[in-house]
């Protein structure tokens, strides 16, 4: 583990392959904790029970929500590429399972650390016509933490996938429940839910009905047509402490997952890169007291 800092933030990050070595989440840029003004904390693990869940921690991302590159046509016993991780071995004819731990050859990653930032440079391992290079910058400045990713297709086939951040959040250890609200900048569309309800004059605020929702909750919605960016704000109402994520891309899928100790807004960016071209996207987190 190591830290990057600004004058207001302390961010605790995993070293690549030090703690997380499984085959779901991107190994780079996992932020185990973010602390504002040496007082407020925002991150929790996916589960506090060892071996439960898929090992997510704090701010972490995932490529290929439903598949790795070329998984369906990969023969059993052969490998396929999953960005952010490496070359995974296909073990059966069953469909891709993001929660399964596949045998993995990790991508080589070069890391450059500075006091307020870190850069991860993931080198390609060509396979089946797919090859890509990614550069991820994580920068702490004031009360903001910015993730910028540039993915370059250096292979023969075009890349068709997506990336999204799992934001495993809890503010200052306050139990997840009716004291929280999640606000977005457009009306939310959702079916009746026993744990969630809509508030705000524009039905753009999501609130929980009860403290400690043990059974968990999940809902997904789409952003309005034509939305070229996205922002959400998670707020602990009594204290006013909040965290917001603002994206510079047009998302095609928005989801919220949570359970008694964590709530996770998830914004998916579509990735479509022709050979020889690049795509970049940014997530900017703002932490407020």
Secondary structure, 3 states (H helix, E strand, C coil): CEEEECCCEEEEECCCCCCCCCCCCCCCCCEEEEEECCCEECECECCCCCCCCCCCECEEEEECCCCCECCCCCCCCCEEEECCCEEEECCCCCCCCCCCCCCEEECCEEEEEECCEEEEEECCCCECCECEEEEEEEEEECCEEEEEEEEEECCCCCEEEEEEEEECECCCCCCCCCCEEEEECCCCCCCCCCCEEEECCCCCEEEECCCCCCCCEEEEECCCCCCCCEEEEEEECCCCCEEEEEECCCCCEEEEEEECCEEEEEEEEEEEECCCCEEEEEEEEEEEC
